[in-house]
Amino acid sequence: MPDRWTRAMVAIAVVLGSSFGLAQNSKQAPNKGKASPSATAAFDPHDLSGYWDITKIGLPAGALNATSNNRPPMTAEGLEKFRKAKSGYSGKPLSNGAVANEKDWNDPVLLCDPTGFPRIMWHPIPPGMRFAQTGEEVIQFFEDGRTWRDIWTDGRKLPNQDADLRWYGYSVGHWEGDTFVVNSNGFEESSWLDQYGSPHSDEMTVEERYRRVSRDRLEMTLNITDPKTYTGTWKGDKKIFQRVEKPRSVFNDFDENICAYSEVKLHGKAWEKVHPK
């Protein structure tokens, strides 16, 4: 069973080679033919249910696996955290302290820490995502770590600053026309926002706006506000998700992608960081 640590290592080569692929995609001529049947099929814009994969459609050439390449300047507190980040990713302009020597990396996911939000949306190869809706909430499932988020739609408010912090925060959602708006807070501050080491504080708030524009296409923008870490709002690129007819598993389910200490130990690399001698 491939663990998250192994997949993260494999993904480095993918990320480093992504700029070329994106540039090639940006040169492709637009499709001038008729719209596909799925693009014109009837759908309920208020129904987000189903399996969705994030794509590179519409992103600028050289776009990184991050909120966007336009991260705002950091505060002194943010810079202090960022300078301590060491990863194997050399993406520009978001990387800091990228080092070739694997033993020096201090990415929290290499210690089997939860990926956290919003990083789980695109780290490092975007995992599968599924929405399931009930009368009181929208549940967002991720293949990475078999993780879920409860996005409450029953009218409750976000908790105050006294609430226990969580890796994936607290979330509430509501509809504005055909746009599903999600607001979140209460995030555990030790996670990274992306594989480049972008930090955040416990005061971070996140707004997501989802809009289903066709049967098979879902658009999302995500903005991060964290006055302790950034001097302005980090405004995200529009992300495009494609509906997936057949999930990856033979059981029509997500694969079990869990970072387990026992599997990390077998690789003999990050284990010493978890259990130093």
Secondary structure, DSSP 8 states (H G I E B T S, - for coil): ---HHHHHHHHHHHHHTHHHHHHHHHTS----S---HHHHS---TT---EEEEE--TT--TT--SSS-S----B-HHHHHHHTT---S---TTT--S--S-GGG---GGGGT----TTGGGTSSS---EEEEE-SSEEEEEETBTTEEEEEE-SS-----TTS--BSS-EEEEEEETTEEEEEEE-B-TTS-SSTT-----TT-EEEEEEEEEETTEEEEEEEEE-TTTBSS-EE---EEEEEESS-SSTTSS---B---HHHHHHHTSTHHHHS--
